[in-house]
Amino acid sequence: MKVNGTPAKPAQHVAIGDEIRLRVGGRDRIVEVARVVAKRVGPAVAAECLIDRSPPPPPKEVVAALPLRDRGAGRPTKRERRDTDRLRGR
């Protein structure tokens, strides 16, 4: 997470107009602080305090799904590694 291009610390204060860049769910988000609140508030009020300037997410067709192994299947065999390398073009 970065505030105005510098890495943020846990208790860093933000001001109106600050740009916050963060990565959520594998996607970069860019938000601008529109209003600062003094106390903790609910998500609906918090959303009103930010302006979302994030680029639109890529279309689902463009995002290629990587082959995933079953959890707990262990290390891939040499044959599986070769197949994966061929698939990735290495």
PyMOL Python script that loads the backbone (N, CA, C, O; Angstrom):
from pymol import cmd

cmd.read_pdbstr("""\
ATOM      1  N   MET A   1       0.842  -1.164   0.000  1.00  0.00           N
ATOM      2  CA  MET A   1       0.000   0.000   0.000  1.00  0.00           C
ATOM      3  C   MET A   1       0.890   1.231   0.000  1.00  0.00           C
ATOM      4  O   MET A   1       1.851   1.313   0.765  1.00  0.00           O
ATOM      5  N   LYS A   2       0.567   2.186  -0.862  1.00  0.00           N
ATOM      6  CA  LYS A   2       1.341   3.418  -0.956  1.00  0.00           C
ATOM      7  C   LYS A   2       0.414   4.618  -0.853  1.00  0.00           C
ATOM      8  O   LYS A   2      -0.695   4.615  -1.388  1.00  0.00           O
ATOM      9  N   VAL A   3       0.887   5.641  -0.158  1.00  0.00           N
ATOM     10  CA  VAL A   3       0.160   6.903  -0.048  1.00  0.00           C
ATOM     11  C   VAL A   3       1.017   7.960  -0.725  1.00  0.00           C
ATOM     12  O   VAL A   3       2.139   8.229  -0.296  1.00  0.00           O
ATOM     13  N   ASN A   4       0.487   8.555  -1.780  1.00  0.00           N
ATOM     14  CA  ASN A   4       1.207   9.560  -2.573  1.00  0.00           C
ATOM     15  C   ASN A   4       2.554   9.042  -3.069  1.00  0.00           C
ATOM     16  O   ASN A   4       3.529   9.792  -3.114  1.00  0.00           O
ATOM     17  N   GLY A   5       2.611   7.769  -3.439  1.00  0.00           N
ATOM     18  CA  GLY A   5       3.810   7.186  -4.029  1.00  0.00           C
ATOM     19  C   GLY A   5       4.840   6.665  -3.050  1.00  0.00           C
ATOM     20  O   GLY A   5       5.841   6.094  -3.482  1.00  0.00           O
ATOM     21  N   THR A   6       4.644   6.832  -1.748  1.00  0.00           N
ATOM     22  CA  THR A   6       5.594   6.321  -0.765  1.00  0.00           C
ATOM     23  C   THR A   6       4.929   5.210   0.041  1.00  0.00           C
ATOM     24  O   THR A   6       3.730   5.280   0.311  1.00  0.00           O
ATOM     25  N   PRO A   7       5.687   4.186   0.429  1.00  0.00           N
ATOM     26  CA  PRO A   7       5.091   3.102   1.225  1.00  0.00           C
ATOM     27  C   PRO A   7       4.483   3.639   2.517  1.00  0.00           C
ATOM     28  O   PRO A   7       5.075   4.482   3.190  1.00  0.00           O
ATOM     29  N   ALA A   8       3.299   3.143   2.851  1.00  0.00           N
ATOM     30  CA  ALA A   8       2.570   3.633   4.021  1.00  0.00           C
ATOM     31  C   ALA A   8       2.889   2.807   5.250  1.00  0.00           C
ATOM     32  O   ALA A   8       3.120   1.600   5.166  1.00  0.00           O
ATOM     33  N   LYS A   9       2.898   3.475   6.392  1.00  0.00           N
ATOM     34  CA  LYS A   9       3.067   2.801   7.678  1.00  0.00           C
ATOM     35  C   LYS A   9       1.687   2.606   8.294  1.00  0.00           C
ATOM     36  O   LYS A   9       0.739   3.276   7.885  1.00  0.00           O
ATOM     37  N   PRO A  10       1.549   1.701   9.270  1.00  0.00           N
ATOM     38  CA  PRO A  10       0.220   1.380   9.805  1.00  0.00           C
ATOM     39  C   PRO A  10      -0.583   2.567  10.336  1.00  0.00           C
ATOM     40  O   PRO A  10      -1.795   2.608  10.129  1.00  0.00           O
ATOM     41  N   ALA A  11       0.033   3.517  11.000  1.00  0.00           N
ATOM     42  CA  ALA A  11      -0.727   4.611  11.610  1.00  0.00           C
ATOM     43  C   ALA A  11      -0.543   5.926  10.855  1.00  0.00           C
ATOM     44  O   ALA A  11      -0.687   7.001  11.439  1.00  0.00           O
ATOM     45  N   GLN A  12      -0.229   5.849   9.572  1.00  0.00           N
ATOM     46  CA  GLN A  12       0.011   7.070   8.799  1.00  0.00           C
ATOM     47  C   GLN A  12      -1.288   7.842   8.593  1.00  0.00           C
ATOM     48  O   GLN A  12      -2.322   7.264   8.258  1.00  0.00           O
ATOM     49  N   HIS A  13      -1.219   9.154   8.798  1.00  0.00           N
ATOM     50  CA  HIS A  13      -2.387  10.009   8.611  1.00  0.00           C
ATOM     51  C   HIS A  13      -2.545  10.335   7.128  1.00  0.00           C
ATOM     52  O   HIS A  13      -1.559  10.454   6.399  1.00  0.00           O
ATOM     53  N   VAL A  14      -3.784  10.477   6.697  1.00  0.00           N
ATOM     54  CA  VAL A  14      -4.064  10.881   5.324  1.00  0.00           C
ATOM     55  C   VAL A  14      -4.849  12.185   5.350  1.00  0.00           C
ATOM     56  O   VAL A  14      -5.521  12.506   6.331  1.00  0.00           O
ATOM     57  N   ALA A  15      -4.752  12.924   4.261  1.00  0.00           N
ATOM     58  CA  ALA A  15      -5.453  14.203   4.149  1.00  0.00           C
ATOM     59  C   ALA A  15      -6.306  14.183   2.886  1.00  0.00           C
ATOM     60  O   ALA A  15      -6.167  13.299   2.040  1.00  0.00           O
ATOM     61  N   ILE A  16      -7.172  15.149   2.773  1.00  0.00           N
ATOM     62  CA  ILE A  16      -8.025  15.256   1.590  1.00  0.00           C
ATOM     63  C   ILE A  16      -7.135  15.458   0.364  1.00  0.00           C
ATOM     64  O   ILE A  16      -6.235  16.298   0.370  1.00  0.00           O
ATOM     65  N   GLY A  17      -7.396  14.682  -0.679  1.00  0.00           N
ATOM     66  CA  GLY A  17      -6.629  14.774  -1.916  1.00  0.00           C
ATOM     67  C   GLY A  17      -5.497  13.778  -2.019  1.00  0.00           C
ATOM     68  O   GLY A  17      -4.889  13.666  -3.084  1.00  0.00           O
ATOM     69  N   ASP A  18      -5.182  13.043  -0.951  1.00  0.00           N
ATOM     70  CA  ASP A  18      -4.123  12.037  -0.999  1.00  0.00           C
ATOM     71  C   ASP A  18      -4.538  10.884  -1.907  1.00  0.00           C
ATOM     72  O   ASP A  18      -5.703  10.489  -1.935  1.00  0.00           O
ATOM     73  N   GLU A  19      -3.562  10.348  -2.652  1.00  0.00           N
ATOM     74  CA  GLU A  19      -3.805   9.203  -3.531  1.00  0.00           C
ATOM     75  C   GLU A  19      -3.288   7.945  -2.841  1.00  0.00           C
ATOM     76  O   GLU A  19      -2.138   7.895  -2.405  1.00  0.00           O
ATOM     77  N   ILE A  20      -4.140   6.937  -2.746  1.00  0.00           N
ATOM     78  CA  ILE A  20      -3.776   5.674  -2.103  1.00  0.00           C
ATOM     79  C   ILE A  20      -3.797   4.583  -3.163  1.00  0.00           C
ATOM     80  O   ILE A  20      -4.797   4.398  -3.856  1.00  0.00           O
ATOM     81  N   ARG A  21      -2.675   3.852  -3.285  1.00  0.00           N
ATOM     82  CA  ARG A  21      -2.578   2.731  -4.226  1.00  0.00           C
ATOM     83  C   ARG A  21      -2.439   1.448  -3.422  1.00  0.00           C
ATOM     84  O   ARG A  21      -1.584   1.340  -2.543  1.00  0.00           O
ATOM     85  N   LEU A  22      -3.291   0.478  -3.732  1.00  0.00           N
ATOM     86  CA  LEU A  22      -3.225  -0.800  -3.043  1.00  0.00           C
ATOM     87  C   LEU A  22      -3.597  -1.916  -3.992  1.00  0.00           C
ATOM     88  O   LEU A  22      -4.169  -1.678  -5.055  1.00  0.00           O
ATOM     89  N   ARG A  23      -3.269  -3.136  -3.605  1.00  0.00           N
ATOM     90  CA  ARG A  23      -3.556  -4.313  -4.414  1.00  0.00           C
ATOM     91  C   ARG A  23      -4.563  -5.163  -3.659  1.00  0.00           C
ATOM     92  O   ARG A  23      -4.290  -5.634  -2.555  1.00  0.00           O
ATOM     93  N   VAL A  24      -5.741  -5.356  -4.268  1.00  0.00           N
ATOM     94  CA  VAL A  24      -6.818  -6.116  -3.644  1.00  0.00           C
ATOM     95  C   VAL A  24      -7.277  -7.184  -4.628  1.00  0.00           C
ATOM     96  O   VAL A  24      -7.656  -6.871  -5.757  1.00  0.00           O
ATOM     97  N   GLY A  25      -7.243  -8.427  -4.208  1.00  0.00           N
ATOM     98  CA  GLY A  25      -7.732  -9.504  -5.065  1.00  0.00           C
ATOM     99  C   GLY A  25      -6.956  -9.645  -6.362  1.00  0.00           C
ATOM    100  O   GLY A  25      -7.536  -9.996  -7.390  1.00  0.00           O
ATOM    101  N   GLY A  26      -5.647  -9.378  -6.336  1.00  0.00           N
ATOM    102  CA  GLY A  26      -4.841  -9.488  -7.538  1.00  0.00           C
ATOM    103  C   GLY A  26      -5.033  -8.341  -8.518  1.00  0.00           C
ATOM    104  O   GLY A  26      -4.616  -8.443  -9.672  1.00  0.00           O
ATOM    105  N   ARG A  27      -5.645  -7.270  -8.088  1.00  0.00           N
ATOM    106  CA  ARG A  27      -5.936  -6.129  -8.950  1.00  0.00           C
ATOM    107  C   ARG A  27      -5.490  -4.844  -8.266  1.00  0.00           C
ATOM    108  O   ARG A  27      -5.718  -4.666  -7.069  1.00  0.00           O
ATOM    109  N   ASP A  28      -4.859  -3.950  -9.014  1.00  0.00           N
ATOM    110  CA  ASP A  28      -4.418  -2.673  -8.457  1.00  0.00           C
ATOM    111  C   ASP A  28      -5.607  -1.729  -8.333  1.00  0.00           C
ATOM    112  O   ASP A  28      -6.410  -1.594  -9.256  1.00  0.00           O
ATOM    113  N   ARG A  29      -5.706  -1.084  -7.183  1.00  0.00           N
ATOM    114  CA  ARG A  29      -6.775  -0.099  -6.944  1.00  0.00           C
ATOM    115  C   ARG A  29      -6.119   1.236  -6.642  1.00  0.00           C
ATOM    116  O   ARG A  29      -5.107   1.300  -5.944  1.00  0.00           O
ATOM    117  N   ILE A  30      -6.697   2.292  -7.169  1.00  0.00           N
ATOM    118  CA  ILE A  30      -6.232   3.656  -6.915  1.00  0.00           C
ATOM    119  C   ILE A  30      -7.435   4.438  -6.414  1.00  0.00           C
ATOM    120  O   ILE A  30      -8.443   4.556  -7.110  1.00  0.00           O
ATOM    121  N   VAL A  31      -7.326   4.975  -5.198  1.00  0.00           N
ATOM    122  CA  VAL A  31      -8.414   5.762  -4.630  1.00  0.00           C
ATOM    123  C   VAL A  31      -7.867   7.104  -4.154  1.00  0.00           C
ATOM    124  O   VAL A  31      -6.698   7.222  -3.788  1.00  0.00           O
ATOM    125  N   GLU A  32      -8.734   8.106  -4.167  1.00  0.00           N
ATOM    126  CA  GLU A  32      -8.376   9.436  -3.688  1.00  0.00           C
ATOM    127  C   GLU A  32      -9.253   9.759  -2.487  1.00  0.00           C
ATOM    128  O   GLU A  32     -10.451   9.476  -2.489  1.00  0.00           O
ATOM    129  N   VAL A  33      -8.650  10.351  -1.465  1.00  0.00           N
ATOM    130  CA  VAL A  33      -9.384  10.697  -0.249  1.00  0.00           C
ATOM    131  C   VAL A  33     -10.206  11.953  -0.528  1.00  0.00           C
ATOM    132  O   VAL A  33      -9.658  13.004  -0.862  1.00  0.00           O
ATOM    133  N   ALA A  34     -11.530  11.832  -0.388  1.00  0.00           N
ATOM    134  CA  ALA A  34     -12.425  12.969  -0.620  1.00  0.00           C
ATOM    135  C   ALA A  34     -12.805  13.647   0.689  1.00  0.00           C
ATOM    136  O   ALA A  34     -13.060  14.851   0.720  1.00  0.00           O
ATOM    137  N   ARG A  35     -12.843  12.869   1.769  1.00  0.00           N
ATOM    138  CA  ARG A  35     -13.250  13.400   3.070  1.00  0.00           C
ATOM    139  C   ARG A  35     -12.586  12.557   4.147  1.00  0.00           C
ATOM    140  O   ARG A  35     -12.474  11.340   4.002  1.00  0.00           O
ATOM    141  N   VAL A  36     -12.152  13.184   5.211  1.00  0.00           N
ATOM    142  CA  VAL A  36     -11.540  12.483   6.336  1.00  0.00           C
ATOM    143  C   VAL A  36     -12.557  12.435   7.468  1.00  0.00           C
ATOM    144  O   VAL A  36     -13.175  13.446   7.800  1.00  0.00           O
ATOM    145  N   VAL A  37     -12.728  11.249   8.062  1.00  0.00           N
ATOM    146  CA  VAL A  37     -13.661  11.097   9.184  1.00  0.00           C
ATOM    147  C   VAL A  37     -12.860  10.930  10.470  1.00  0.00           C
ATOM    148  O   VAL A  37     -11.753  10.391  10.452  1.00  0.00           O
ATOM    149  N   ALA A  38     -13.418  11.389  11.579  1.00  0.00           N
ATOM    150  CA  ALA A  38     -12.712  11.359  12.861  1.00  0.00           C
ATOM    151  C   ALA A  38     -12.833  10.008  13.554  1.00  0.00           C
ATOM    152  O   ALA A  38     -11.904   9.579  14.237  1.00  0.00           O
ATOM    153  N   LYS A  39     -13.968   9.332  13.385  1.00  0.00           N
ATOM    154  CA  LYS A  39     -14.201   8.064  14.077  1.00  0.00           C
ATOM    155  C   LYS A  39     -14.385   6.944  13.070  1.00  0.00           C
ATOM    156  O   LYS A  39     -14.503   7.179  11.867  1.00  0.00           O
ATOM    157  N   ARG A  40     -14.407   5.724  13.584  1.00  0.00           N
ATOM    158  CA  ARG A  40     -14.685   4.563  12.733  1.00  0.00           C
ATOM    159  C   ARG A  40     -16.132   4.634  12.259  1.00  0.00           C
ATOM    160  O   ARG A  40     -17.036   4.965  13.027  1.00  0.00           O
ATOM    161  N   VAL A  41     -16.336   4.319  10.987  1.00  0.00           N
ATOM    162  CA  VAL A  41     -17.680   4.366  10.412  1.00  0.00           C
ATOM    163  C   VAL A  41     -17.939   3.074   9.640  1.00  0.00           C
ATOM    164  O   VAL A  41     -17.031   2.272   9.422  1.00  0.00           O
ATOM    165  N   GLY A  42     -19.167   2.893   9.242  1.00  0.00           N
ATOM    166  CA  GLY A  42     -19.552   1.712   8.483  1.00  0.00           C
ATOM    167  C   GLY A  42     -19.046   1.769   7.046  1.00  0.00           C
ATOM    168  O   GLY A  42     -18.576   2.812   6.591  1.00  0.00           O
ATOM    169  N   PRO A  43     -19.142   0.641   6.328  1.00  0.00           N
ATOM    170  CA  PRO A  43     -18.625   0.597   4.959  1.00  0.00           C
ATOM    171  C   PRO A  43     -19.344   1.537   3.994  1.00  0.00           C
ATOM    172  O   PRO A  43     -18.721   2.054   3.067  1.00  0.00           O
ATOM    173  N   ALA A  44     -20.628   1.767   4.191  1.00  0.00           N
ATOM    174  CA  ALA A  44     -21.358   2.664   3.291  1.00  0.00           C
ATOM    175  C   ALA A  44     -20.839   4.095   3.409  1.00  0.00           C
ATOM    176  O   ALA A  44     -20.651   4.773   2.399  1.00  0.00           O
ATOM    177  N   VAL A  45     -20.609   4.552   4.630  1.00  0.00           N
ATOM    178  CA  VAL A  45     -20.097   5.911   4.848  1.00  0.00           C
ATOM    179  C   VAL A  45     -18.642   5.999   4.393  1.00  0.00           C
ATOM    180  O   VAL A  45     -18.234   7.008   3.817  1.00  0.00           O
ATOM    181  N   ALA A  46     -17.858   4.952   4.646  1.00  0.00           N
ATOM    182  CA  ALA A  46     -16.456   4.952   4.237  1.00  0.00           C
ATOM    183  C   ALA A  46     -16.330   5.023   2.715  1.00  0.00           C
ATOM    184  O   ALA A  46     -15.428   5.684   2.202  1.00  0.00           O
ATOM    185  N   ALA A  47     -17.223   4.351   1.992  1.00  0.00           N
ATOM    186  CA  ALA A  47     -17.186   4.387   0.529  1.00  0.00           C
ATOM    187  C   ALA A  47     -17.470   5.785  -0.001  1.00  0.00           C
ATOM    188  O   ALA A  47     -16.965   6.156  -1.060  1.00  0.00           O
ATOM    189  N   GLU A  48     -18.267   6.562   0.715  1.00  0.00           N
ATOM    190  CA  GLU A  48     -18.559   7.931   0.300  1.00  0.00           C
ATOM    191  C   GLU A  48     -17.355   8.852   0.485  1.00  0.00           C
ATOM    192  O   GLU A  48     -17.299   9.922  -0.121  1.00  0.00           O
ATOM    193  N   CYS A  49     -16.406   8.455   1.305  1.00  0.00           N
ATOM    194  CA  CYS A  49     -15.238   9.286   1.598  1.00  0.00           C
ATOM    195  C   CYS A  49     -14.103   9.077   0.599  1.00  0.00           C
ATOM    196  O   CYS A  49     -13.081   9.759   0.680  1.00  0.00           O
ATOM    197  N   LEU A  50     -14.264   8.152  -0.338  1.00  0.00           N
ATOM    198  CA  LEU A  50     -13.218   7.843  -1.308  1.00  0.00           C
ATOM    199  C   LEU A  50     -13.735   8.034  -2.722  1.00  0.00           C
ATOM    200  O   LEU A  50     -14.919   7.841  -2.997  1.00  0.00           O
ATOM    201  N   ILE A  51     -12.821   8.420  -3.626  1.00  0.00           N
ATOM    202  CA  ILE A  51     -13.124   8.502  -5.052  1.00  0.00           C
ATOM    203  C   ILE A  51     -12.281   7.431  -5.732  1.00  0.00           C
ATOM    204  O   ILE A  51     -11.052   7.473  -5.666  1.00  0.00           O
ATOM    205  N   ASP A  52     -12.932   6.475  -6.385  1.00  0.00           N
ATOM    206  CA  ASP A  52     -12.229   5.358  -7.023  1.00  0.00           C
ATOM    207  C   ASP A  52     -11.717   5.786  -8.395  1.00  0.00           C
ATOM    208  O   ASP A  52     -12.508   6.120  -9.277  1.00  0.00           O
ATOM    209  N   ARG A  53     -10.400   5.777  -8.576  1.00  0.00           N
ATOM    210  CA  ARG A  53      -9.773   6.144  -9.845  1.00  0.00           C
ATOM    211  C   ARG A  53      -9.066   4.937 -10.467  1.00  0.00           C
ATOM    212  O   ARG A  53      -8.154   5.106 -11.277  1.00  0.00           O
ATOM    213  N   SER A  54      -9.477   3.730 -10.098  1.00  0.00           N
ATOM    214  CA  SER A  54      -8.855   2.503 -10.586  1.00  0.00           C
ATOM    215  C   SER A  54      -9.181   2.281 -12.057  1.00  0.00           C
ATOM    216  O   SER A  54     -10.268   2.632 -12.516  1.00  0.00           O
ATOM    217  N   PRO A  55      -8.224   1.689 -12.809  1.00  0.00           N
ATOM    218  CA  PRO A  55      -8.541   1.325 -14.188  1.00  0.00           C
ATOM    219  C   PRO A  55      -9.552   0.183 -14.190  1.00  0.00           C
ATOM    220  O   PRO A  55      -9.610  -0.585 -13.230  1.00  0.00           O
ATOM    221  N   PRO A  56     -10.345   0.059 -15.244  1.00  0.00           N
ATOM    222  CA  PRO A  56     -11.336  -1.025 -15.276  1.00  0.00           C
ATOM    223  C   PRO A  56     -10.649  -2.383 -15.296  1.00  0.00           C
ATOM    224  O   PRO A  56      -9.549  -2.507 -15.835  1.00  0.00           O
ATOM    225  N   PRO A  57     -11.277  -3.404 -14.717  1.00  0.00           N
ATOM    226  CA  PRO A  57     -10.653  -4.730 -14.716  1.00  0.00           C
ATOM    227  C   PRO A  57     -10.593  -5.295 -16.128  1.00  0.00           C
ATOM    228  O   PRO A  57     -11.433  -4.958 -16.962  1.00  0.00           O
ATOM    229  N   PRO A  58      -9.600  -6.159 -16.411  1.00  0.00           N
ATOM    230  CA  PRO A  58      -9.511  -6.746 -17.745  1.00  0.00           C
ATOM    231  C   PRO A  58     -10.691  -7.680 -17.997  1.00  0.00           C
ATOM    232  O   PRO A  58     -11.239  -8.247 -17.052  1.00  0.00           O
ATOM    233  N   PRO A  59     -11.091  -7.847 -19.261  1.00  0.00           N
ATOM    234  CA  PRO A  59     -12.189  -8.767 -19.560  1.00  0.00           C
ATOM    235  C   PRO A  59     -11.843 -10.198 -19.157  1.00  0.00           C
ATOM    236  O   PRO A  59     -10.672 -10.574 -19.130  1.00  0.00           O
ATOM    237  N   LYS A  60     -12.854 -10.983 -18.847  1.00  0.00           N
ATOM    238  CA  LYS A  60     -12.644 -12.359 -18.387  1.00  0.00           C
ATOM    239  C   LYS A  60     -11.947 -13.212 -19.442  1.00  0.00           C
ATOM    240  O   LYS A  60     -11.186 -14.113 -19.089  1.00  0.00           O
ATOM    241  N   GLU A  61     -12.187 -12.950 -20.742  1.00  0.00           N
ATOM    242  CA  GLU A  61     -11.589 -13.763 -21.791  1.00  0.00           C
ATOM    243  C   GLU A  61     -10.084 -13.558 -21.874  1.00  0.00           C
ATOM    244  O   GLU A  61      -9.352 -14.482 -22.231  1.00  0.00           O
ATOM    245  N   VAL A  62      -9.612 -12.350 -21.546  1.00  0.00           N
ATOM    246  CA  VAL A  62      -8.197 -12.034 -21.663  1.00  0.00           C
ATOM    247  C   VAL A  62      -7.393 -12.699 -20.555  1.00  0.00           C
ATOM    248  O   VAL A  62      -6.247 -13.089 -20.774  1.00  0.00           O
ATOM    249  N   VAL A  63      -7.967 -12.830 -19.394  1.00  0.00           N
ATOM    250  CA  VAL A  63      -7.265 -13.410 -18.259  1.00  0.00           C
ATOM    251  C   VAL A  63      -7.188 -14.919 -18.458  1.00  0.00           C
ATOM    252  O   VAL A  63      -8.205 -15.612 -18.424  1.00  0.00           O
ATOM    253  N   ALA A  64      -5.966 -15.424 -18.666  1.00  0.00           N
ATOM    254  CA  ALA A  64      -5.776 -16.860 -18.874  1.00  0.00           C
ATOM    255  C   ALA A  64      -5.619 -17.544 -17.526  1.00  0.00           C
ATOM    256  O   ALA A  64      -4.852 -17.095 -16.675  1.00  0.00           O
ATOM    257  N   ALA A  65      -6.337 -18.609 -17.344  1.00  0.00           N
ATOM    258  CA  ALA A  65      -6.258 -19.357 -16.089  1.00  0.00           C
ATOM    259  C   ALA A  65      -5.035 -20.265 -16.117  1.00  0.00           C
ATOM    260  O   ALA A  65      -4.839 -21.027 -17.064  1.00  0.00           O
ATOM    261  N   LEU A  66      -4.223 -20.180 -15.083  1.00  0.00           N
ATOM    262  CA  LEU A  66      -3.064 -21.056 -14.973  1.00  0.00           C
ATOM    263  C   LEU A  66      -3.510 -22.417 -14.472  1.00  0.00           C
ATOM    264  O   LEU A  66      -4.430 -22.510 -13.660  1.00  0.00           O
ATOM    265  N   PRO A  67      -2.867 -23.470 -14.946  1.00  0.00           N
ATOM    266  CA  PRO A  67      -3.242 -24.794 -14.441  1.00  0.00           C
ATOM    267  C   PRO A  67      -2.883 -24.911 -12.961  1.00  0.00           C
ATOM    268  O   PRO A  67      -1.754 -24.616 -12.568  1.00  0.00           O
ATOM    269  N   LEU A  68      -3.825 -25.333 -12.156  1.00  0.00           N
ATOM    270  CA  LEU A  68      -3.613 -25.441 -10.718  1.00  0.00           C
ATOM    271  C   LEU A  68      -3.573 -26.903 -10.304  1.00  0.00           C
ATOM    272  O   LEU A  68      -4.326 -27.730 -10.819  1.00  0.00           O
ATOM    273  N   ARG A  69      -2.703 -27.202  -9.387  1.00  0.00           N
ATOM    274  CA  ARG A  69      -2.628 -28.558  -8.843  1.00  0.00           C
ATOM    275  C   ARG A  69      -3.600 -28.671  -7.681  1.00  0.00           C
ATOM    276  O   ARG A  69      -3.924 -27.684  -7.021  1.00  0.00           O
ATOM    277  N   ASP A  70      -4.054 -29.886  -7.445  1.00  0.00           N
ATOM    278  CA  ASP A  70      -4.906 -30.125  -6.292  1.00  0.00           C
ATOM    279  C   ASP A  70      -4.109 -29.871  -5.026  1.00  0.00           C
ATOM    280  O   ASP A  70      -2.932 -30.220  -4.939  1.00  0.00           O
ATOM    281  N   ARG A  71      -4.753 -29.268  -4.057  1.00  0.00           N
ATOM    282  CA  ARG A  71      -4.082 -28.965  -2.800  1.00  0.00           C
ATOM    283  C   ARG A  71      -3.659 -30.268  -2.131  1.00  0.00           C
ATOM    284  O   ARG A  71      -4.455 -31.197  -1.994  1.00  0.00           O
ATOM    285  N   GLY A  72      -2.411 -30.322  -1.723  1.00  0.00           N
ATOM    286  CA  GLY A  72      -1.904 -31.509  -1.048  1.00  0.00           C
ATOM    287  C   GLY A  72      -1.432 -32.586  -2.002  1.00  0.00           C
ATOM    288  O   GLY A  72      -1.155 -33.705  -1.572  1.00  0.00           O
ATOM    289  N   ALA A  73      -1.333 -32.277  -3.295  1.00  0.00           N
ATOM    290  CA  ALA A  73      -0.907 -33.287  -4.265  1.00  0.00           C
ATOM    291  C   ALA A  73       0.603 -33.482  -4.234  1.00  0.00           C
ATOM    292  O   ALA A  73       1.112 -34.411  -4.862  1.00  0.00           O
ATOM    293  N   GLY A  74       1.321 -32.641  -3.526  1.00  0.00           N
ATOM    294  CA  GLY A  74       2.768 -32.802  -3.410  1.00  0.00           C
ATOM    295  C   GLY A  74       3.512 -32.179  -4.575  1.00  0.00           C
ATOM    296  O   GLY A  74       2.949 -31.430  -5.373  1.00  0.00           O
ATOM    297  N   ARG A  75       4.778 -32.505  -4.649  1.00  0.00           N
ATOM    298  CA  ARG A  75       5.638 -31.955  -5.680  1.00  0.00           C
ATOM    299  C   ARG A  75       5.293 -32.577  -7.035  1.00  0.00           C
ATOM    300  O   ARG A  75       5.008 -33.772  -7.111  1.00  0.00           O
ATOM    301  N   PRO A  76       5.319 -31.766  -8.118  1.00  0.00           N
ATOM    302  CA  PRO A  76       5.018 -32.341  -9.428  1.00  0.00           C
ATOM    303  C   PRO A  76       6.116 -33.299  -9.877  1.00  0.00           C
ATOM    304  O   PRO A  76       7.287 -33.128  -9.539  1.00  0.00           O
ATOM    305  N   THR A  77       5.716 -34.300 -10.638  1.00  0.00           N
ATOM    306  CA  THR A  77       6.692 -35.253 -11.162  1.00  0.00           C
ATOM    307  C   THR A  77       7.475 -34.583 -12.282  1.00  0.00           C
ATOM    308  O   THR A  77       7.113 -33.503 -12.748  1.00  0.00           O
ATOM    309  N   LYS A  78       8.550 -35.237 -12.709  1.00  0.00           N
ATOM    310  CA  LYS A  78       9.371 -34.682 -13.775  1.00  0.00           C
ATOM    311  C   LYS A  78       8.553 -34.537 -15.063  1.00  0.00           C
ATOM    312  O   LYS A  78       8.706 -33.559 -15.795  1.00  0.00           O
ATOM    313  N   ARG A  79       7.705 -35.493 -15.327  1.00  0.00           N
ATOM    314  CA  ARG A  79       6.861 -35.436 -16.521  1.00  0.00           C
ATOM    315  C   ARG A  79       5.895 -34.247 -16.441  1.00  0.00           C
ATOM    316  O   ARG A  79       5.702 -33.538 -17.429  1.00  0.00           O
ATOM    317  N   GLU A  80       5.290 -34.028 -15.269  1.00  0.00           N
ATOM    318  CA  GLU A  80       4.374 -32.901 -15.103  1.00  0.00           C
ATOM    319  C   GLU A  80       5.111 -31.567 -15.245  1.00  0.00           C
ATOM    320  O   GLU A  80       4.572 -30.619 -15.817  1.00  0.00           O
ATOM    321  N   ARG A  81       6.339 -31.492 -14.728  1.00  0.00           N
ATOM    322  CA  ARG A  81       7.127 -30.264 -14.870  1.00  0.00           C
ATOM    323  C   ARG A  81       7.448 -29.995 -16.339  1.00  0.00           C
ATOM    324  O   ARG A  81       7.367 -28.852 -16.789  1.00  0.00           O
ATOM    325  N   ARG A  82       7.809 -31.033 -17.087  1.00  0.00           N
ATOM    326  CA  ARG A  82       8.091 -30.862 -18.519  1.00  0.00           C
ATOM    327  C   ARG A  82       6.843 -30.408 -19.268  1.00  0.00           C
ATOM    328  O   ARG A  82       6.916 -29.533 -20.131  1.00  0.00           O
ATOM    329  N   ASP A  83       5.696 -31.005 -18.938  1.00  0.00           N
ATOM    330  CA  ASP A  83       4.444 -30.596 -19.579  1.00  0.00           C
ATOM    331  C   ASP A  83       4.129 -29.128 -19.277  1.00  0.00           C
ATOM    332  O   ASP A  83       3.695 -28.387 -20.159  1.00  0.00           O
ATOM    333  N   THR A  84       4.349 -28.717 -18.035  1.00  0.00           N
ATOM    334  CA  THR A  84       4.106 -27.327 -17.649  1.00  0.00           C
ATOM    335  C   THR A  84       5.057 -26.392 -18.389  1.00  0.00           C
ATOM    336  O   THR A  84       4.646 -25.327 -18.851  1.00  0.00           O
ATOM    337  N   ASP A  85       6.335 -26.786 -18.503  1.00  0.00           N
ATOM    338  CA  ASP A  85       7.301 -25.964 -19.233  1.00  0.00           C
ATOM    339  C   ASP A  85       6.911 -25.828 -20.702  1.00  0.00           C
ATOM    340  O   ASP A  85       7.025 -24.745 -21.277  1.00  0.00           O
ATOM    341  N   ARG A  86       6.451 -26.924 -21.312  1.00  0.00           N
ATOM    342  CA  ARG A  86       6.012 -26.863 -22.707  1.00  0.00           C
ATOM    343  C   ARG A  86       4.805 -25.937 -22.859  1.00  0.00           C
ATOM    344  O   ARG A  86       4.710 -25.178 -23.823  1.00  0.00           O
ATOM    345  N   LEU A  87       3.896 -26.010 -21.905  1.00  0.00           N
ATOM    346  CA  LEU A  87       2.700 -25.174 -21.947  1.00  0.00           C
ATOM    347  C   LEU A  87       3.053 -23.691 -21.835  1.00  0.00           C
ATOM    348  O   LEU A  87       2.448 -22.854 -22.505  1.00  0.00           O
ATOM    349  N   ARG A  88       4.013 -23.373 -21.004  1.00  0.00           N
ATOM    350  CA  ARG A  88       4.426 -21.978 -20.808  1.00  0.00           C
ATOM    351  C   ARG A  88       5.418 -21.503 -21.868  1.00  0.00           C
ATOM    352  O   ARG A  88       5.740 -20.316 -21.923  1.00  0.00           O
ATOM    353  N   GLY A  89       5.902 -22.409 -22.705  1.00  0.00           N
ATOM    354  CA  GLY A  89       6.808 -22.024 -23.786  1.00  0.00           C
ATOM    355  C   GLY A  89       8.241 -21.837 -23.349  1.00  0.00           C
ATOM    356  O   GLY A  89       8.948 -20.990 -23.896  1.00  0.00           O
ATOM    357  N   ARG A  90       8.681 -22.600 -22.384  1.00  0.00           N
ATOM    358  CA  ARG A  90      10.067 -22.470 -21.897  1.00  0.00           C
ATOM    359  C   ARG A  90      10.967 -23.488 -22.537  1.00  0.00           C
ATOM    360  O   ARG A  90      12.163 -23.524 -22.246  1.00  0.00           O
TER     361      ARG A  90
END
""", "prot")
cmd.dss("prot")
cmd.show_as("cartoon", "prot")
cmd.util.cbc("prot")
cmd.orient("prot")
